């Protein structure tokens, strides 16, 4: 028995010594350091220096979130973390903006990163946002948008989704679906503006509010356009059919439509607008508006005549009967206006509209429209990076409240010390 106890003690003593020796070896063995979170993302293009006024010679601005799309797609985070990490503004920045909430309609179908950055740029907690996701968008895209929008009590997906076709009635219907939802909103929005997924703001929310309340537009709708030119009459004189999700074609060559209802004069303009809440109620409830909508179903690109035609009706609230192209809603470089209204596209043209490159930014900023169109985050990321940072700087500089650190989109790093640390292996 004594021998057994002695053997047991010896075993425990040896085991203890072994554990101590192994612990010492483990502690003395160098381990690979845990990779640190990157302190920054890609630096801004050198062309940005002209737009970022606080950029010092030896200081470089770096974005704080380089992978917005993967962040939304692959992270299961609480909404409080998501809004902070993606730098959403979480408080009204002035009493003036708080007292004049805006409504936004966004129709999107691709480029998740561009949508997130657009939504972040226009987001303010006092406004309201209806997001229409194209029914043909991939399921993953739809779920990612829903995840993001679900973090904001003043934003929602349209209750009915359309399969949108370029130039088709479905594009107009998408806006109307959101208008119906916004009409039932408890937020007392004053005017509604519509956007597509490749837009980006030029004016800050404060500047939009001030523009909407200016003497010219305080009680008016903004629907730039003129009486339908002869060159555009085929759009509404010939019957068209929409091939869902593909294209719009003439039904039968030479087959004409009947005249517009109520002897309306048809106008031609942009598909983008800023409309009063009373006008939206008129659109949703007026028999004239309903009849024009029904008549427009087999026209080409009806959103380019519907809003502007109704806005030239005397009984429509906020109508602008004598209005033309007034209202600087979009900065767009059309191919056929090169050399007249702009100095050419520095990116490339798609359907005769410029996809902006970074060298287009001076023209965009100088024009000071409400929004610019169009951008692509993959082809010319520098253009969006520069404009986004320029816009956020302006928004925060105009704020009448203390700035929260999470609202900053980028950080400044001394390039000299960064190069020194890299060369020394620090």
C-alpha positions in Angstrom: 0.0 0.0 0.0 2.9 2.4 0.9 4.6 1.5 -2.4 1.4 2.3 -4.2 1.0 5.7 -2.5 4.7 6.5 -3.2 4.3 5.7 -6.9 1.2 7.9 -7.0 3.0 10.8 -5.4 6.0 10.4 -7.8 3.6 10.4 -10.8 1.8 13.6 -9.7 5.2 15.3 -9.0 6.4 14.4 -12.5 3.2 15.5 -14.1 3.4 18.9 -12.3 7.0 19.4 -13.4 6.1 18.5 -17.0 3.2 21.1 -16.9 5.5 23.8 -15.6 8.2 23.1 -18.2 5.7 23.0 -21.0 4.2 26.3 -19.8 7.6 28.0 -19.7 8.5 26.7 -23.2 5.1 28.0 -24.5 5.6 31.4 -23.0 9.1 31.8 -24.3 8.3 30.6 -27.8 7.6 33.6 -30.1 4.1 33.6 -31.5 2.9 35.1 -34.7 1.3 38.5 -33.7 -2.5 38.7 -34.2 -3.2 40.7 -37.3 -4.4 44.1 -36.5 -7.5 45.7 -38.0 -6.5 48.0 -40.8 -6.5 51.6 -39.7 -7.6 52.7 -43.1 -8.6 51.7 -46.6 -7.4 52.9 -49.9 -6.1 56.5 -50.1 -8.1 59.0 -52.1 -7.0 59.8 -55.6 -4.6 62.8 -55.9 -7.3 64.5 -58.0 -9.3 64.7 -54.8 -7.0 67.4 -53.3 -8.8 70.0 -55.3 -12.1 69.2 -53.6 -11.1 68.3 -50.0 -10.2 71.7 -48.7 -8.6 70.5 -45.5 -6.2 68.1 -47.2 -2.7 69.2 -46.1 0.3 68.5 -48.2 1.7 65.7 -46.0 -1.7 64.4 -44.9 -3.6 61.7 -46.7 -7.3 61.0 -46.4 -8.2 57.3 -46.1 -11.7 55.9 -46.3 -12.9 54.1 -43.1 -15.0 51.5 -44.8 -13.7 50.0 -48.0 -16.0 47.0 -48.3 -19.5 48.3 -47.8 -21.1 45.6 -50.0 -19.4 42.6 -48.2 -20.2 44.2 -44.8 -23.9 44.2 -45.6 -24.0 40.8 -47.3 -22.0 38.8 -44.8 -22.3 40.4 -41.4 -25.0 39.6 -38.8 -24.7 42.7 -36.7 -27.0 44.6 -34.5 -28.5 47.7 -36.1 -26.7 50.0 -33.6 -23.3 48.6 -34.8 -24.3 48.8 -38.5 -25.4 52.4 -38.4 -22.2 53.4 -36.4 -19.8 51.4 -38.5 -21.3 52.6 -41.8 -21.2 56.2 -40.5 -24.9 57.1 -40.8 -26.0 60.4 -39.4 -28.3 59.7 -36.5 -29.6 63.1 -35.4 -31.2 66.0 -37.3 -28.4 68.5 -38.0 -30.5 71.7 -37.7 -33.9 72.8 -36.6 -34.6 74.1 -40.1 -34.2 70.6 -41.5 -36.1 69.0 -38.6 -39.1 71.2 -39.3 -39.2 70.4 -43.0 -38.9 66.6 -43.5 -38.5 65.3 -47.0 -39.6 62.1 -48.6 -37.5 60.1 -51.0 -38.3 57.4 -53.5 -35.3 55.2 -54.6 -35.7 52.6 -57.3 -32.8 50.2 -57.4 -31.8 46.9 -59.0 -28.0 46.6 -59.0 -24.8 47.9 -57.5 -25.4 47.3 -53.8 -22.4 49.4 -52.7 -23.6 52.4 -54.7 -27.1 52.1 -53.2 -25.7 51.9 -49.6 -23.5 55.0 -50.2 -26.3 56.9 -51.9 -28.7 56.0 -49.0 -26.1 57.0 -46.5 -25.5 60.4 -48.2 -29.2 61.4 -48.2 -30.2 59.8 -44.9 -31.5 62.0 -42.1 -33.6 60.7 -39.2 -36.4 63.2 -39.8 -37.0 62.3 -43.4 -38.8 59.2 -44.8 -37.5 56.8 -47.5 -39.4 54.3 -49.7 -37.0 51.8 -51.5 -38.4 50.0 -54.5 -36.2 47.0 -55.3 -36.8 45.7 -58.8 -38.6 42.3 -58.8 -36.0 40.9 -61.1 -33.1 41.8 -58.8 -31.2 38.8 -57.3 -32.6 37.4 -54.1 -29.3 38.1 -52.3 -29.5 41.7 -53.4 -33.1 42.1 -52.2 -32.2 40.5 -48.8 -29.2 42.8 -48.3 -31.3 45.9 -49.0 -34.0 44.7 -46.7 -31.4 44.0 -44.0 -30.1 47.6 -44.2 -33.4 49.3 -44.6 -34.8 47.3 -41.6 -32.4 49.2 -39.3 -34.2 52.5 -39.9 -37.7 53.2 -38.6 -38.2 55.9 -41.2 -37.3 53.7 -44.2 -39.1 50.8 -45.8 -39.3 48.7 -48.9 -42.2 49.4 -51.3 -45.2 47.2 -50.5 -45.5 46.2 -54.1 -42.5 45.5 -56.4 -42.4 45.8 -60.2 -40.3 44.1 -62.8 -39.0 47.4 -64.2 -38.2 47.7 -68.0 -36.2 50.6 -69.4 -38.6 52.9 -71.1 -41.7 51.0 -69.9 -44.8 51.8 -67.9 -43.4 49.6 -65.0 -40.9 52.4 -64.2 -43.7 54.9 -63.6 -45.7 52.3 -61.7 -42.7 51.7 -59.3 -42.8 55.4 -58.3 -46.6 55.3 -57.9 -46.3 52.2 -55.6 -44.0 54.2 -53.3 -46.2 57.3 -53.5 -49.2 55.2 -52.2 -47.0 54.0 -49.3 -45.7 57.4 -48.5 -49.2 58.9 -48.5 -49.9 56.6 -45.5 -46.7 57.6 -43.7 -47.1 59.2 -40.2 -44.1 61.4 -40.9 -45.3 64.8 -42.0 -43.1 65.1 -45.1 -43.5 68.2 -47.2 -42.1 67.3 -50.6 -41.1 64.0 -52.3 -38.0 63.5 -54.5 -37.3 60.5 -56.6 -33.9 58.9 -57.3 -32.4 56.0 -59.1 -29.6 53.8 -57.9 -26.9 55.6 -59.9 -27.6 59.1 -58.6 -25.6 60.9 -56.0 -26.4 64.2 -54.1 -24.6 67.4 -54.8 -26.7 69.6 -52.4 -26.7 68.8 -48.7 -30.0 68.0 -47.0 -30.0 71.6 -45.6 -29.5 73.0 -49.0 -32.3 70.9 -50.4 -34.7 72.1 -47.7 -33.7 75.7 -48.4 -34.1 75.2 -52.1 -37.6 73.7 -51.6 -38.6 76.6 -49.4 -37.2 79.3 -51.7 -39.6 81.9 -53.1 -39.7 80.2 -56.5 -40.5 76.7 -55.3 -42.1 77.1 -51.9 -45.6 76.1 -53.0 -44.7 74.6 -56.4 -43.9 71.3 -57.9 -40.6 70.9 -59.8 -41.1 68.9 -63.0 -38.8 70.4 -65.7 -40.2 70.1 -69.2 -41.9 71.7 -72.2 -44.7 71.1 -74.7 -44.0 67.8 -76.4 -41.6 68.4 -79.4 -42.5 67.0 -82.8 -39.5 64.7 -82.5 -40.9 63.0 -79.4 -44.5 62.6 -80.5 -44.0 59.1 -81.7 -43.7 58.1 -78.0 -47.3 58.9 -77.3 -48.9 58.7 -80.7 -48.0 55.1 -81.5 -49.0 52.1 -79.4 -46.2 50.3 -77.6 -45.9 47.1 -75.7 -43.6 46.3 -72.8 -41.6 43.1 -73.0 -41.3 42.5 -69.2 -37.8 43.1 -68.0 -36.4 43.4 -71.5 -37.5 46.3 -73.7 -40.3 48.4 -75.1 -41.3 48.0 -78.8 -44.0 49.5 -81.1 -47.0 47.2 -81.1 -47.9 47.3 -84.7 -46.0 49.7 -87.1 -48.2 52.6 -87.9 -50.9 51.7 -85.3 -51.8 55.0 -83.6 -53.3 55.7 -80.2 -56.4 57.8 -79.5 -56.0 61.4 -78.3 -55.1 62.0 -74.6 -58.0 62.2 -72.1 -59.7 65.4 -71.1 -58.1 67.1 -74.1 -54.8 67.4 -72.2 -51.8 69.0 -73.8 -48.9 66.5 -73.5 -45.6 67.8 -72.2 -42.2 66.2 -72.4 -39.6 66.4 -69.6 -37.5 64.6 -67.1 -38.6 61.6 -65.1 -37.3 63.3 -61.9 -39.2 65.7 -59.8 -39.8 67.4 -56.4 -43.6 67.2 -55.6 -45.7 68.7 -52.9 -47.7 66.3 -50.7 -51.0 67.9 -52.0 -49.9 67.1 -55.5 -49.2 63.5 -54.6 -52.8 63.3 -53.2 -54.1 64.7 -56.5 -52.1 62.1 -58.5 -53.5 59.3 -56.4 -57.1 60.5 -56.2 -57.9 62.7 -59.2 -59.9 61.2 -62.1 -57.9 63.2 -64.5 -54.7 61.7 -63.2 -56.2 58.2 -63.3 -57.4 58.6 -66.9 -54.0 60.0 -68.0 -52.3 57.1 -66.3 -54.5 54.5 -68.1 -53.9 56.2 -71.4 -50.1 56.2 -70.8 -49.9 52.4 -70.3 -49.0 51.7 -73.9 -46.7 54.7 -74.5 -42.9 54.8 -74.5 -41.2 56.1 -71.3 -44.4 57.5 -69.8 -42.6 58.8 -66.7 -41.1 61.5 -69.0 -44.6 63.0 -69.8 -46.9 62.0 -67.0 -45.6 64.2 -64.1 -44.9 67.2 -66.2 -48.2 67.1 -68.0 -50.2 66.9 -64.8 -48.1 69.8 -63.4 -49.4 72.0 -66.2 -53.0 71.5 -65.2 -54.5 74.5 -63.5 -56.4 72.5 -60.8 -53.4 70.5 -59.8 -52.0 71.7 -56.4 -48.7 73.4 -56.8 -48.9 73.4 -60.6 -46.5 75.4 -62.7 -48.5 76.2 -65.8 -46.0 78.5 -67.4 -43.0 76.4 -66.3 -40.3 75.1 -68.6 -36.9 73.6 -67.9 -36.6 75.5 -64.6 -35.5 73.5 -61.5 -32.0 72.2 -61.5 -32.7 68.7 -60.5 -30.0 66.7 -62.2 -26.5 67.3 -63.5 -26.3 65.0 -66.5 -23.8 65.1 -69.4 -25.7 64.1 -72.6 -23.6 63.1 -75.5 -25.5 65.4 -77.9 -24.9 68.5 -75.7 -21.1 68.0 -75.6 -19.4 71.4 -76.4 -22.6 73.3 -75.5 -23.5 72.6 -71.9 -20.4 70.6 -70.9 -16.9 69.9 -71.9 -17.3 66.2 -72.7 -17.5 63.0 -70.7 -14.3 62.0 -68.9 -15.7 58.6 -68.1 -17.7 56.9 -70.9 -21.2 57.1 -72.4 -24.0 54.6 -71.8 -27.2 55.3 -73.7 -25.7 58.7 -74.5 -25.4 59.6 -70.8 -22.0 60.0 -69.2 -20.8 57.6 -66.5 -18.7 60.1 -64.5 -15.0 59.8 -64.0 -13.0 61.8 -61.4 -12.2 64.6 -64.0 -15.9 65.3 -64.4 -16.2 66.4 -60.7 -15.2 70.1 -61.2 -18.1 70.5 -63.7 -20.5 68.6 -61.3 -19.6 70.7 -58.3 -19.7 74.0 -60.2 -23.1 73.2 -61.6 -24.5 72.6 -58.1 -27.6 70.7 -59.1 -29.6 68.8 -56.5 -28.2 65.4 -57.8 -25.8 64.1 -60.4 -26.3 61.1 -62.6 -24.7 58.6 -63.4 -22.1 56.8 -61.4 -20.6 53.3 -61.3 -18.7 52.2 -58.2 -16.7 49.5 -60.1 -15.6 51.4 -63.2 -14.6 54.8 -61.7 -14.5 54.3 -57.9 -12.3 57.4 -57.5 -15.1 59.7 -58.8 -17.5 58.4 -56.2 -14.9 58.4 -53.4 -14.1 62.0 -54.0 -17.6 63.3 -54.4 -18.9 61.3 -51.3 -16.2 62.7 -49.1 -16.7 66.3 -50.5 -20.4 66.0 -49.8 -20.0 64.6 -46.3 -17.5 67.4 -45.5 -20.1 70.0 -46.6 -22.9 68.4 -44.7 -21.0 68.3 -41.4 -19.6 71.8 -41.9 -23.2 73.1 -42.1 -24.4 71.2 -39.0 -25.7 73.2 -36.1 -25.1 70.3 -33.6 -21.9 68.7 -32.3 -20.4 66.3 -34.7 -20.2 62.6 -33.6 -17.0 60.8 -34.5 -18.9 57.9 -36.2 -20.3 60.4 -38.8 -16.8 60.9 -40.3 -16.3 58.9 -43.5 -12.5 59.1 -43.6 -9.5 59.5 -41.4 -6.4 61.6 -41.9 -2.9 59.9 -41.7 0.4 61.6 -41.9 2.0 60.1 -45.0 5.6 60.8 -43.8 5.1 58.9 -40.5 3.3 56.1 -42.3 6.2 55.7 -44.8 8.7 55.7 -41.9 6.7 53.0 -40.0 6.6 50.9 -43.1 10.3 51.2 -43.8 11.3 50.3 -40.2 8.8 47.5 -40.0 7.0 49.1 -37.1 
